[in-house]
Amino acid sequence: MLSFNKNYFGFAVLIFCIEVLIALFVKDCFVRPYLGDVLVVILIYCFLKSFLKLPILPVAIFVLIFSFTIEFLQFLNVVEMLHLENSKIAKIVIGTSFSWIDLLTYMVGIAIVIVVEK
């Protein structure tokens, strides 16, 4: 079950770097809000597959459920509930604004993962 896969790890690092560049330098209405969300689920998937030798579909479904959970925590304003509104890290990791469109972008990202993997 545990094994290191350098290819998945390399993709995870690459996507992470792209996400950081998007966060720092892109202030548009498409790449940052939509492409960034598509990429984040691919990043999480690649990171998990870097260390876990598990079938594609269970990992993809787990990542989708995890992403949906984070999004619904945003809906519940969990950052404020935990009194972390002054924590920049908490606001970045958890997020602060729920969006139904984000759920769709997560599904698109996981669909890309499944298509590419198959």
Jmol script that loads the backbone (N, CA, C; Angstrom):
load data "model"
ATOM      1  N   MET A   1       0.829  -1.198   0.000  1.00  0.00           N
ATOM      2  CA  MET A   1       0.000   0.000   0.000  1.00  0.00           C
ATOM      3  C   MET A   1       0.872   1.261   0.000  1.00  0.00           C
ATOM      4  N   LEU A   2       1.906   1.307   0.831  1.00  0.00           N
ATOM      5  CA  LEU A   2       2.795   2.451   0.844  1.00  0.00           C
ATOM      6  C   LEU A   2       3.962   2.212  -0.108  1.00  0.00           C
ATOM      7  N   SER A   3       4.140   3.132  -1.017  1.00  0.00           N
ATOM      8  CA  SER A   3       5.314   3.089  -1.902  1.00  0.00           C
ATOM      9  C   SER A   3       5.469   4.462  -2.535  1.00  0.00           C
ATOM     10  N   PHE A   4       6.707   4.824  -2.785  1.00  0.00           N
ATOM     11  CA  PHE A   4       6.967   6.141  -3.358  1.00  0.00           C
ATOM     12  C   PHE A   4       6.974   6.057  -4.872  1.00  0.00           C
ATOM     13  N   ASN A   5       6.202   6.936  -5.507  1.00  0.00           N
ATOM     14  CA  ASN A   5       6.154   7.006  -6.963  1.00  0.00           C
ATOM     15  C   ASN A   5       6.676   8.378  -7.379  1.00  0.00           C
ATOM     16  N   LYS A   6       7.871   8.391  -7.955  1.00  0.00           N
ATOM     17  CA  LYS A   6       8.501   9.671  -8.298  1.00  0.00           C
ATOM     18  C   LYS A   6       7.759  10.418  -9.398  1.00  0.00           C
ATOM     19  N   ASN A   7       7.071   9.705 -10.301  1.00  0.00           N
ATOM     20  CA  ASN A   7       6.331  10.388 -11.360  1.00  0.00           C
ATOM     21  C   ASN A   7       5.159  11.193 -10.807  1.00  0.00           C
ATOM     22  N   TYR A   8       4.362  10.557  -9.950  1.00  0.00           N
ATOM     23  CA  TYR A   8       3.246  11.281  -9.332  1.00  0.00           C
ATOM     24  C   TYR A   8       3.764  12.429  -8.472  1.00  0.00           C
ATOM     25  N   PHE A   9       4.853  12.179  -7.748  1.00  0.00           N
ATOM     26  CA  PHE A   9       5.418  13.224  -6.901  1.00  0.00           C
ATOM     27  C   PHE A   9       5.894  14.406  -7.758  1.00  0.00           C
ATOM     28  N   GLY A  10       6.535  14.108  -8.873  1.00  0.00           N
ATOM     29  CA  GLY A  10       6.985  15.163  -9.782  1.00  0.00           C
ATOM     30  C   GLY A  10       5.824  15.982 -10.315  1.00  0.00           C
ATOM     31  N   PHE A  11       4.735  15.296 -10.697  1.00  0.00           N
ATOM     32  CA  PHE A  11       3.540  16.021 -11.161  1.00  0.00           C
ATOM     33  C   PHE A  11       2.950  16.866 -10.046  1.00  0.00           C
ATOM     34  N   ALA A  12       2.926  16.327  -8.815  1.00  0.00           N
ATOM     35  CA  ALA A  12       2.396  17.083  -7.677  1.00  0.00           C
ATOM     36  C   ALA A  12       3.212  18.346  -7.438  1.00  0.00           C
ATOM     37  N   VAL A  13       4.535  18.234  -7.488  1.00  0.00           N
ATOM     38  CA  VAL A  13       5.403  19.406  -7.286  1.00  0.00           C
ATOM     39  C   VAL A  13       5.185  20.416  -8.407  1.00  0.00           C
ATOM     40  N   LEU A  14       5.109  19.939  -9.639  1.00  0.00           N
ATOM     41  CA  LEU A  14       4.875  20.834 -10.784  1.00  0.00           C
ATOM     42  C   LEU A  14       3.552  21.580 -10.650  1.00  0.00           C
ATOM     43  N   ILE A  15       2.495  20.857 -10.335  1.00  0.00           N
ATOM     44  CA  ILE A  15       1.177  21.494 -10.199  1.00  0.00           C
ATOM     45  C   ILE A  15       1.169  22.449  -9.012  1.00  0.00           C
ATOM     46  N   PHE A  16       1.835  22.080  -7.931  1.00  0.00           N
ATOM     47  CA  PHE A  16       1.931  22.976  -6.783  1.00  0.00           C
ATOM     48  C   PHE A  16       2.596  24.294  -7.185  1.00  0.00           C
ATOM     49  N   CYS A  17       3.678  24.207  -7.939  1.00  0.00           N
ATOM     50  CA  CYS A  17       4.375  25.418  -8.400  1.00  0.00           C
ATOM     51  C   CYS A  17       3.460  26.266  -9.281  1.00  0.00           C
ATOM     52  N   ILE A  18       2.710  25.609 -10.155  1.00  0.00           N
ATOM     53  CA  ILE A  18       1.754  26.331 -11.012  1.00  0.00           C
ATOM     54  C   ILE A  18       0.697  27.018 -10.154  1.00  0.00           C
ATOM     55  N   GLU A  19       0.200  26.318  -9.142  1.00  0.00           N
ATOM     56  CA  GLU A  19      -0.814  26.899  -8.250  1.00  0.00           C
ATOM     57  C   GLU A  19      -0.264  28.127  -7.511  1.00  0.00           C
ATOM     58  N   VAL A  20       0.975  28.039  -7.057  1.00  0.00           N
ATOM     59  CA  VAL A  20       1.597  29.177  -6.367  1.00  0.00           C
ATOM     60  C   VAL A  20       1.722  30.355  -7.327  1.00  0.00           C
ATOM     61  N   LEU A  21       2.159  30.099  -8.545  1.00  0.00           N
ATOM     62  CA  LEU A  21       2.272  31.173  -9.543  1.00  0.00           C
ATOM     63  C   LEU A  21       0.912  31.795  -9.835  1.00  0.00           C
ATOM     64  N   ILE A  22      -0.110  30.961  -9.956  1.00  0.00           N
ATOM     65  CA  ILE A  22      -1.467  31.486 -10.175  1.00  0.00           C
ATOM     66  C   ILE A  22      -1.882  32.368  -9.002  1.00  0.00           C
ATOM     67  N   ALA A  23      -1.651  31.885  -7.782  1.00  0.00           N
ATOM     68  CA  ALA A  23      -2.050  32.642  -6.587  1.00  0.00           C
ATOM     69  C   ALA A  23      -1.324  33.975  -6.486  1.00  0.00           C
ATOM     70  N   LEU A  24      -0.056  33.992  -6.873  1.00  0.00           N
ATOM     71  CA  LEU A  24       0.742  35.212  -6.727  1.00  0.00           C
ATOM     72  C   LEU A  24       0.557  36.216  -7.865  1.00  0.00           C
ATOM     73  N   PHE A  25       0.363  35.718  -9.081  1.00  0.00           N
ATOM     74  CA  PHE A  25       0.455  36.616 -10.228  1.00  0.00           C
ATOM     75  C   PHE A  25      -0.791  36.721 -11.098  1.00  0.00           C
ATOM     76  N   VAL A  26      -1.758  35.837 -10.943  1.00  0.00           N
ATOM     77  CA  VAL A  26      -2.921  35.863 -11.831  1.00  0.00           C
ATOM     78  C   VAL A  26      -4.118  36.428 -11.081  1.00  0.00           C
ATOM     79  N   LYS A  27      -4.668  37.490 -11.611  1.00  0.00           N
ATOM     80  CA  LYS A  27      -5.823  38.146 -10.981  1.00  0.00           C
ATOM     81  C   LYS A  27      -6.954  38.297 -11.999  1.00  0.00           C
ATOM     82  N   ASP A  28      -7.265  37.227 -12.705  1.00  0.00           N
ATOM     83  CA  ASP A  28      -8.276  37.305 -13.749  1.00  0.00           C
ATOM     84  C   ASP A  28      -9.591  36.674 -13.291  1.00  0.00           C
ATOM     85  N   CYS A  29     -10.499  36.478 -14.246  1.00  0.00           N
ATOM     86  CA  CYS A  29     -11.819  35.927 -13.923  1.00  0.00           C
ATOM     87  C   CYS A  29     -11.981  34.474 -14.376  1.00  0.00           C
ATOM     88  N   PHE A  30     -10.905  33.850 -14.870  1.00  0.00           N
ATOM     89  CA  PHE A  30     -11.016  32.456 -15.296  1.00  0.00           C
ATOM     90  C   PHE A  30      -9.938  31.559 -14.690  1.00  0.00           C
ATOM     91  N   VAL A  31      -8.677  31.900 -14.943  1.00  0.00           N
ATOM     92  CA  VAL A  31      -7.584  31.019 -14.525  1.00  0.00           C
ATOM     93  C   VAL A  31      -7.577  30.847 -13.007  1.00  0.00           C
ATOM     94  N   ARG A  32      -7.554  31.931 -12.287  1.00  0.00           N
ATOM     95  CA  ARG A  32      -7.466  31.836 -10.820  1.00  0.00           C
ATOM     96  C   ARG A  32      -8.689  31.155 -10.210  1.00  0.00           C
ATOM     97  N   PRO A  33      -9.907  31.575 -10.530  1.00  0.00           N
ATOM     98  CA  PRO A  33     -11.035  30.961  -9.838  1.00  0.00           C
ATOM     99  C   PRO A  33     -11.423  29.570 -10.356  1.00  0.00           C
ATOM    100  N   TYR A  34     -11.218  29.296 -11.634  1.00  0.00           N
ATOM    101  CA  TYR A  34     -11.695  28.029 -12.182  1.00  0.00           C
ATOM    102  C   TYR A  34     -10.569  27.037 -12.459  1.00  0.00           C
ATOM    103  N   LEU A  35      -9.589  27.421 -13.232  1.00  0.00           N
ATOM    104  CA  LEU A  35      -8.487  26.519 -13.549  1.00  0.00           C
ATOM    105  C   LEU A  35      -7.720  26.143 -12.281  1.00  0.00           C
ATOM    106  N   GLY A  36      -7.555  27.084 -11.382  1.00  0.00           N
ATOM    107  CA  GLY A  36      -6.884  26.802 -10.117  1.00  0.00           C
ATOM    108  C   GLY A  36      -7.598  25.718  -9.326  1.00  0.00           C
ATOM    109  N   ASP A  37      -8.938  25.741  -9.326  1.00  0.00           N
ATOM    110  CA  ASP A  37      -9.711  24.724  -8.609  1.00  0.00           C
ATOM    111  C   ASP A  37      -9.652  23.372  -9.311  1.00  0.00           C
ATOM    112  N   VAL A  38      -9.623  23.381 -10.623  1.00  0.00           N
ATOM    113  CA  VAL A  38      -9.456  22.132 -11.378  1.00  0.00           C
ATOM    114  C   VAL A  38      -8.110  21.517 -11.024  1.00  0.00           C
ATOM    115  N   LEU A  39      -7.079  22.355 -11.016  1.00  0.00           N
ATOM    116  CA  LEU A  39      -5.724  21.864 -10.745  1.00  0.00           C
ATOM    117  C   LEU A  39      -5.537  21.380  -9.307  1.00  0.00           C
ATOM    118  N   VAL A  40      -6.239  21.989  -8.360  1.00  0.00           N
ATOM    119  CA  VAL A  40      -6.006  21.622  -6.959  1.00  0.00           C
ATOM    120  C   VAL A  40      -6.406  20.171  -6.681  1.00  0.00           C
ATOM    121  N   VAL A  41      -7.482  19.697  -7.295  1.00  0.00           N
ATOM    122  CA  VAL A  41      -7.860  18.296  -7.061  1.00  0.00           C
ATOM    123  C   VAL A  41      -6.879  17.348  -7.755  1.00  0.00           C
ATOM    124  N   ILE A  42      -6.349  17.768  -8.893  1.00  0.00           N
ATOM    125  CA  ILE A  42      -5.334  16.962  -9.569  1.00  0.00           C
ATOM    126  C   ILE A  42      -4.067  16.927  -8.717  1.00  0.00           C
ATOM    127  N   LEU A  43      -3.724  18.056  -8.117  1.00  0.00           N
ATOM    128  CA  LEU A  43      -2.567  18.137  -7.212  1.00  0.00           C
ATOM    129  C   LEU A  43      -2.729  17.183  -6.030  1.00  0.00           C
ATOM    130  N   ILE A  44      -3.876  17.210  -5.383  1.00  0.00           N
ATOM    131  CA  ILE A  44      -4.112  16.342  -4.227  1.00  0.00           C
ATOM    132  C   ILE A  44      -4.055  14.876  -4.648  1.00  0.00           C
ATOM    133  N   TYR A  45      -4.662  14.562  -5.781  1.00  0.00           N
ATOM    134  CA  TYR A  45      -4.636  13.197  -6.298  1.00  0.00           C
ATOM    135  C   TYR A  45      -3.193  12.734  -6.532  1.00  0.00           C
ATOM    136  N   CYS A  46      -2.422  13.537  -7.237  1.00  0.00           N
ATOM    137  CA  CYS A  46      -1.028  13.173  -7.527  1.00  0.00           C
ATOM    138  C   CYS A  46      -0.220  13.030  -6.244  1.00  0.00           C
ATOM    139  N   PHE A  47      -0.462  13.907  -5.282  1.00  0.00           N
ATOM    140  CA  PHE A  47       0.265  13.821  -4.015  1.00  0.00           C
ATOM    141  C   PHE A  47      -0.049  12.503  -3.300  1.00  0.00           C
ATOM    142  N   LEU A  48      -1.319  12.143  -3.233  1.00  0.00           N
ATOM    143  CA  LEU A  48      -1.689  10.887  -2.582  1.00  0.00           C
ATOM    144  C   LEU A  48      -1.105   9.684  -3.318  1.00  0.00           C
ATOM    145  N   LYS A  49      -1.182   9.718  -4.650  1.00  0.00           N
ATOM    146  CA  LYS A  49      -0.650   8.600  -5.444  1.00  0.00           C
ATOM    147  C   LYS A  49       0.876   8.540  -5.373  1.00  0.00           C
ATOM    148  N   SER A  50       1.509   9.610  -4.933  1.00  0.00           N
ATOM    149  CA  SER A  50       2.961   9.604  -4.749  1.00  0.00           C
ATOM    150  C   SER A  50       3.376   8.627  -3.658  1.00  0.00           C
ATOM    151  N   PHE A  51       2.499   8.414  -2.682  1.00  0.00           N
ATOM    152  CA  PHE A  51       2.844   7.616  -1.515  1.00  0.00           C
ATOM    153  C   PHE A  51       1.960   6.389  -1.305  1.00  0.00           C
ATOM    154  N   LEU A  52       0.821   6.350  -1.966  1.00  0.00           N
ATOM    155  CA  LEU A  52      -0.114   5.249  -1.776  1.00  0.00           C
ATOM    156  C   LEU A  52      -0.316   4.479  -3.080  1.00  0.00           C
ATOM    157  N   LYS A  53      -0.108   3.188  -3.012  1.00  0.00           N
ATOM    158  CA  LYS A  53      -0.330   2.349  -4.183  1.00  0.00           C
ATOM    159  C   LYS A  53      -1.757   1.804  -4.086  1.00  0.00           C
ATOM    160  N   LEU A  54      -2.688   2.613  -4.528  1.00  0.00           N
ATOM    161  CA  LEU A  54      -4.106   2.274  -4.483  1.00  0.00           C
ATOM    162  C   LEU A  54      -4.699   2.439  -5.880  1.00  0.00           C
ATOM    163  N   PRO A  55      -5.823   1.780  -6.145  1.00  0.00           N
ATOM    164  CA  PRO A  55      -6.471   1.935  -7.453  1.00  0.00           C
ATOM    165  C   PRO A  55      -6.913   3.379  -7.705  1.00  0.00           C
ATOM    166  N   ILE A  56      -7.010   3.706  -8.959  1.00  0.00           N
ATOM    167  CA  ILE A  56      -7.336   5.066  -9.407  1.00  0.00           C
ATOM    168  C   ILE A  56      -8.667   5.559  -8.837  1.00  0.00           C
ATOM    169  N   LEU A  57      -9.717   4.796  -9.042  1.00  0.00           N
ATOM    170  CA  LEU A  57     -11.061   5.265  -8.692  1.00  0.00           C
ATOM    171  C   LEU A  57     -11.239   5.551  -7.197  1.00  0.00           C
ATOM    172  N   PRO A  58     -10.811   4.684  -6.296  1.00  0.00           N
ATOM    173  CA  PRO A  58     -10.972   5.022  -4.875  1.00  0.00           C
ATOM    174  C   PRO A  58     -10.232   6.293  -4.467  1.00  0.00           C
ATOM    175  N   VAL A  59      -9.034   6.493  -4.999  1.00  0.00           N
ATOM    176  CA  VAL A  59      -8.279   7.708  -4.666  1.00  0.00           C
ATOM    177  C   VAL A  59      -8.996   8.929  -5.245  1.00  0.00           C
ATOM    178  N   ALA A  60      -9.461   8.824  -6.492  1.00  0.00           N
ATOM    179  CA  ALA A  60     -10.171   9.934  -7.138  1.00  0.00           C
ATOM    180  C   ALA A  60     -11.437  10.296  -6.374  1.00  0.00           C
ATOM    181  N   ILE A  61     -12.192   9.288  -5.964  1.00  0.00           N
ATOM    182  CA  ILE A  61     -13.426   9.534  -5.209  1.00  0.00           C
ATOM    183  C   ILE A  61     -13.108  10.156  -3.848  1.00  0.00           C
ATOM    184  N   PHE A  62     -12.067   9.655  -3.180  1.00  0.00           N
ATOM    185  CA  PHE A  62     -11.664  10.236  -1.900  1.00  0.00           C
ATOM    186  C   PHE A  62     -11.319  11.715  -2.054  1.00  0.00           C
ATOM    187  N   VAL A  63     -10.543  12.044  -3.097  1.00  0.00           N
ATOM    188  CA  VAL A  63     -10.142  13.441  -3.328  1.00  0.00           C
ATOM    189  C   VAL A  63     -11.371  14.306  -3.587  1.00  0.00           C
ATOM    190  N   LEU A  64     -12.316  13.787  -4.349  1.00  0.00           N
ATOM    191  CA  LEU A  64     -13.538  14.545  -4.635  1.00  0.00           C
ATOM    192  C   LEU A  64     -14.339  14.776  -3.348  1.00  0.00           C
ATOM    193  N   ILE A  65     -14.505  13.748  -2.540  1.00  0.00           N
ATOM    194  CA  ILE A  65     -15.232  13.891  -1.266  1.00  0.00           C
ATOM    195  C   ILE A  65     -14.505  14.868  -0.344  1.00  0.00           C
ATOM    196  N   PHE A  66     -13.183  14.754  -0.272  1.00  0.00           N
ATOM    197  CA  PHE A  66     -12.386  15.670   0.541  1.00  0.00           C
ATOM    198  C   PHE A  66     -12.587  17.117   0.082  1.00  0.00           C
ATOM    199  N   SER A  67     -12.538  17.338  -1.229  1.00  0.00           N
ATOM    200  CA  SER A  67     -12.698  18.688  -1.786  1.00  0.00           C
ATOM    201  C   SER A  67     -14.092  19.239  -1.513  1.00  0.00           C
ATOM    202  N   PHE A  68     -15.103  18.397  -1.679  1.00  0.00           N
ATOM    203  CA  PHE A  68     -16.471  18.817  -1.380  1.00  0.00           C
ATOM    204  C   PHE A  68     -16.603  19.166   0.102  1.00  0.00           C
ATOM    205  N   THR A  69     -15.968  18.386   0.971  1.00  0.00           N
ATOM    206  CA  THR A  69     -16.032  18.638   2.407  1.00  0.00           C
ATOM    207  C   THR A  69     -15.443  19.998   2.748  1.00  0.00           C
ATOM    208  N   ILE A  70     -14.284  20.295   2.190  1.00  0.00           N
ATOM    209  CA  ILE A  70     -13.664  21.607   2.427  1.00  0.00           C
ATOM    210  C   ILE A  70     -14.586  22.724   1.939  1.00  0.00           C
ATOM    211  N   GLU A  71     -15.186  22.530   0.772  1.00  0.00           N
ATOM    212  CA  GLU A  71     -16.082  23.555   0.222  1.00  0.00           C
ATOM    213  C   GLU A  71     -17.293  23.769   1.135  1.00  0.00           C
ATOM    214  N   PHE A  72     -17.860  22.691   1.648  1.00  0.00           N
ATOM    215  CA  PHE A  72     -19.018  22.837   2.540  1.00  0.00           C
ATOM    216  C   PHE A  72     -18.621  23.428   3.892  1.00  0.00           C
ATOM    217  N   LEU A  73     -17.379  23.191   4.326  1.00  0.00           N
ATOM    218  CA  LEU A  73     -16.889  23.871   5.534  1.00  0.00           C
ATOM    219  C   LEU A  73     -16.824  25.379   5.293  1.00  0.00           C
ATOM    220  N   GLN A  74     -16.511  25.765   4.064  1.00  0.00           N
ATOM    221  CA  GLN A  74     -16.534  27.193   3.718  1.00  0.00           C
ATOM    222  C   GLN A  74     -17.965  27.723   3.816  1.00  0.00           C
ATOM    223  N   PHE A  75     -18.929  26.932   3.360  1.00  0.00           N
ATOM    224  CA  PHE A  75     -20.336  27.315   3.445  1.00  0.00           C
ATOM    225  C   PHE A  75     -20.741  27.560   4.903  1.00  0.00           C
ATOM    226  N   LEU A  76     -20.188  26.754   5.804  1.00  0.00           N
ATOM    227  CA  LEU A  76     -20.499  26.886   7.223  1.00  0.00           C
ATOM    228  C   LEU A  76     -19.662  27.957   7.923  1.00  0.00           C
ATOM    229  N   ASN A  77     -18.804  28.637   7.172  1.00  0.00           N
ATOM    230  CA  ASN A  77     -17.916  29.662   7.732  1.00  0.00           C
ATOM    231  C   ASN A  77     -17.060  29.113   8.867  1.00  0.00           C
ATOM    232  N   VAL A  78     -16.457  27.940   8.613  1.00  0.00           N
ATOM    233  CA  VAL A  78     -15.699  27.258   9.660  1.00  0.00           C
ATOM    234  C   VAL A  78     -14.498  28.080  10.133  1.00  0.00           C
ATOM    235  N   VAL A  79     -13.921  28.900   9.266  1.00  0.00           N
ATOM    236  CA  VAL A  79     -12.781  29.735   9.676  1.00  0.00           C
ATOM    237  C   VAL A  79     -13.223  30.686  10.781  1.00  0.00           C
ATOM    238  N   GLU A  80     -14.387  31.277  10.610  1.00  0.00           N
ATOM    239  CA  GLU A  80     -14.907  32.172  11.653  1.00  0.00           C
ATOM    240  C   GLU A  80     -15.342  31.392  12.891  1.00  0.00           C
ATOM    241  N   MET A  81     -15.957  30.215  12.685  1.00  0.00           N
ATOM    242  CA  MET A  81     -16.406  29.402  13.820  1.00  0.00           C
ATOM    243  C   MET A  81     -15.232  28.994  14.702  1.00  0.00           C
ATOM    244  N   LEU A  82     -14.080  28.772  14.084  1.00  0.00           N
ATOM    245  CA  LEU A  82     -12.878  28.392  14.831  1.00  0.00           C
ATOM    246  C   LEU A  82     -12.058  29.602  15.284  1.00  0.00           C
ATOM    247  N   HIS A  83     -12.588  30.798  15.005  1.00  0.00           N
ATOM    248  CA  HIS A  83     -11.925  32.059  15.358  1.00  0.00           C
ATOM    249  C   HIS A  83     -10.535  32.165  14.714  1.00  0.00           C
ATOM    250  N   LEU A  84     -10.465  31.756  13.443  1.00  0.00           N
ATOM    251  CA  LEU A  84      -9.199  31.811  12.708  1.00  0.00           C
ATOM    252  C   LEU A  84      -9.222  32.864  11.607  1.00  0.00           C
ATOM    253  N   GLU A  85     -10.145  33.804  11.703  1.00  0.00           N
ATOM    254  CA  GLU A  85     -10.265  34.815  10.647  1.00  0.00           C
ATOM    255  C   GLU A  85      -9.034  35.692  10.505  1.00  0.00           C
ATOM    256  N   ASN A  86      -8.188  35.734  11.514  1.00  0.00           N
ATOM    257  CA  ASN A  86      -6.945  36.502  11.431  1.00  0.00           C
ATOM    258  C   ASN A  86      -5.760  35.664  10.970  1.00  0.00           C
ATOM    259  N   SER A  87      -5.995  34.375  10.729  1.00  0.00           N
ATOM    260  CA  SER A  87      -4.940  33.470  10.277  1.00  0.00           C
ATOM    261  C   SER A  87      -4.946  33.385   8.753  1.00  0.00           C
ATOM    262  N   LYS A  88      -3.906  33.951   8.159  1.00  0.00           N
ATOM    263  CA  LYS A  88      -3.802  33.924   6.703  1.00  0.00           C
ATOM    264  C   LYS A  88      -3.693  32.486   6.178  1.00  0.00           C
ATOM    265  N   ILE A  89      -2.965  31.654   6.897  1.00  0.00           N
ATOM    266  CA  ILE A  89      -2.794  30.252   6.488  1.00  0.00           C
ATOM    267  C   ILE A  89      -4.133  29.515   6.506  1.00  0.00           C
ATOM    268  N   ALA A  90      -4.903  29.692   7.564  1.00  0.00           N
ATOM    269  CA  ALA A  90      -6.207  29.033   7.663  1.00  0.00           C
ATOM    270  C   ALA A  90      -7.124  29.497   6.541  1.00  0.00           C
ATOM    271  N   LYS A  91      -7.096  30.780   6.243  1.00  0.00           N
ATOM    272  CA  LYS A  91      -7.944  31.315   5.186  1.00  0.00           C
ATOM    273  C   LYS A  91      -7.536  30.781   3.821  1.00  0.00           C
ATOM    274  N   ILE A  92      -6.244  30.543   3.609  1.00  0.00           N
ATOM    275  CA  ILE A  92      -5.772  30.007   2.330  1.00  0.00           C
ATOM    276  C   ILE A  92      -6.094  28.515   2.229  1.00  0.00           C
ATOM    277  N   VAL A  93      -5.789  27.764   3.283  1.00  0.00           N
ATOM    278  CA  VAL A  93      -5.968  26.310   3.242  1.00  0.00           C
ATOM    279  C   VAL A  93      -7.444  25.930   3.230  1.00  0.00           C
ATOM    280  N   ILE A  94      -8.221  26.505   4.111  1.00  0.00           N
ATOM    281  CA  ILE A  94      -9.635  26.154   4.213  1.00  0.00           C
ATOM    282  C   ILE A  94     -10.478  26.956   3.235  1.00  0.00           C
ATOM    283  N   GLY A  95     -10.118  28.200   3.044  1.00  0.00           N
ATOM    284  CA  GLY A  95     -10.910  29.071   2.178  1.00  0.00           C
ATOM    285  C   GLY A  95     -11.991  29.767   2.975  1.00  0.00           C
ATOM    286  N   THR A  96     -12.568  30.776   2.365  1.00  0.00           N
ATOM    287  CA  THR A  96     -13.567  31.556   3.101  1.00  0.00           C
ATOM    288  C   THR A  96     -14.865  31.769   2.330  1.00  0.00           C
ATOM    289  N   SER A  97     -14.927  31.363   1.074  1.00  0.00           N
ATOM    290  CA  SER A  97     -16.158  31.626   0.327  1.00  0.00           C
ATOM    291  C   SER A  97     -16.627  30.389  -0.420  1.00  0.00           C
ATOM    292  N   PHE A  98     -17.831  29.964  -0.095  1.00  0.00           N
ATOM    293  CA  PHE A  98     -18.452  28.816  -0.738  1.00  0.00           C
ATOM    294  C   PHE A  98     -18.926  29.193  -2.136  1.00  0.00           C
ATOM    295  N   SER A  99     -18.793  28.257  -3.060  1.00  0.00           N
ATOM    296  CA  SER A  99     -19.307  28.470  -4.414  1.00  0.00           C
ATOM    297  C   SER A  99     -19.733  27.133  -5.016  1.00  0.00           C
ATOM    298  N   TRP A 100     -20.946  27.114  -5.546  1.00  0.00           N
ATOM    299  CA  TRP A 100     -21.420  25.905  -6.224  1.00  0.00           C
ATOM    300  C   TRP A 100     -20.551  25.597  -7.444  1.00  0.00           C
ATOM    301  N   ILE A 101     -20.053  26.617  -8.095  1.00  0.00           N
ATOM    302  CA  ILE A 101     -19.198  26.425  -9.265  1.00  0.00           C
ATOM    303  C   ILE A 101     -17.917  25.678  -8.890  1.00  0.00           C
ATOM    304  N   ASP A 102     -17.404  25.916  -7.687  1.00  0.00           N
ATOM    305  CA  ASP A 102     -16.200  25.200  -7.241  1.00  0.00           C
ATOM    306  C   ASP A 102     -16.434  23.692  -7.227  1.00  0.00           C
ATOM    307  N   LEU A 103     -17.623  23.265  -6.822  1.00  0.00           N
ATOM    308  CA  LEU A 103     -17.933  21.838  -6.823  1.00  0.00           C
ATOM    309  C   LEU A 103     -17.840  21.280  -8.247  1.00  0.00           C
ATOM    310  N   LEU A 104     -18.322  22.047  -9.200  1.00  0.00           N
ATOM    311  CA  LEU A 104     -18.241  21.636 -10.607  1.00  0.00           C
ATOM    312  C   LEU A 104     -16.782  21.570 -11.073  1.00  0.00           C
ATOM    313  N   THR A 105     -15.974  22.547 -10.686  1.00  0.00           N
ATOM    314  CA  THR A 105     -14.574  22.530 -11.106  1.00  0.00           C
ATOM    315  C   THR A 105     -13.835  21.341 -10.500  1.00  0.00           C
ATOM    316  N   TYR A 106     -14.187  20.958  -9.282  1.00  0.00           N
ATOM    317  CA  TYR A 106     -13.576  19.782  -8.675  1.00  0.00           C
ATOM    318  C   TYR A 106     -13.942  18.527  -9.460  1.00  0.00           C
ATOM    319  N   MET A 107     -15.203  18.438  -9.885  1.00  0.00           N
ATOM    320  CA  MET A 107     -15.637  17.285 -10.681  1.00  0.00           C
ATOM    321  C   MET A 107     -14.914  17.243 -12.024  1.00  0.00           C
ATOM    322  N   VAL A 108     -14.715  18.401 -12.636  1.00  0.00           N
ATOM    323  CA  VAL A 108     -13.971  18.463 -13.898  1.00  0.00           C
ATOM    324  C   VAL A 108     -12.538  17.985 -13.683  1.00  0.00           C
ATOM    325  N   GLY A 109     -11.908  18.434 -12.618  1.00  0.00           N
ATOM    326  CA  GLY A 109     -10.539  18.011 -12.318  1.00  0.00           C
ATOM    327  C   GLY A 109     -10.430  16.512 -12.123  1.00  0.00           C
ATOM    328  N   ILE A 110     -11.366  15.928 -11.385  1.00  0.00           N
ATOM    329  CA  ILE A 110     -11.346  14.480 -11.157  1.00  0.00           C
ATOM    330  C   ILE A 110     -11.665  13.732 -12.450  1.00  0.00           C
ATOM    331  N   ALA A 111     -12.544  14.275 -13.278  1.00  0.00           N
ATOM    332  CA  ALA A 111     -12.826  13.653 -14.581  1.00  0.00           C
ATOM    333  C   ALA A 111     -11.562  13.629 -15.432  1.00  0.00           C
ATOM    334  N   ILE A 112     -10.807  14.712 -15.406  1.00  0.00           N
ATOM    335  CA  ILE A 112      -9.533  14.752 -16.138  1.00  0.00           C
ATOM    336  C   ILE A 112      -8.589  13.680 -15.609  1.00  0.00           C
ATOM    337  N   VAL A 113      -8.508  13.545 -14.301  1.00  0.00           N
ATOM    338  CA  VAL A 113      -7.647  12.519 -13.689  1.00  0.00           C
ATOM    339  C   VAL A 113      -8.046  11.135 -14.197  1.00  0.00           C
ATOM    340  N   ILE A 114      -9.321  10.836 -14.139  1.00  0.00           N
ATOM    341  CA  ILE A 114      -9.796   9.501 -14.529  1.00  0.00           C
ATOM    342  C   ILE A 114      -9.530   9.238 -16.012  1.00  0.00           C
ATOM    343  N   VAL A 115      -9.806  10.224 -16.864  1.00  0.00           N
ATOM    344  CA  VAL A 115      -9.560  10.061 -18.305  1.00  0.00           C
ATOM    345  C   VAL A 115      -8.087   9.862 -18.593  1.00  0.00           C
ATOM    346  N   VAL A 116      -7.234  10.677 -17.985  1.00  0.00           N
ATOM    347  CA  VAL A 116      -5.789  10.572 -18.217  1.00  0.00           C
ATOM    348  C   VAL A 116      -5.259   9.237 -17.686  1.00  0.00           C
ATOM    349  N   GLU A 117      -5.745   8.812 -16.520  1.00  0.00           N
ATOM    350  CA  GLU A 117      -5.281   7.565 -15.924  1.00  0.00           C
ATOM    351  C   GLU A 117      -5.713   6.341 -16.724  1.00  0.00           C
ATOM    352  N   LYS A 118      -6.876   6.380 -17.317  1.00  0.00           N
ATOM    353  CA  LYS A 118      -7.377   5.244 -18.092  1.00  0.00           C
ATOM    354  C   LYS A 118      -6.736   5.252 -19.460  1.00  0.00           C
TER     355      LYS A 118
END
end "model"
wireframe off; spacefill off
backbone 0.3
color backbone group
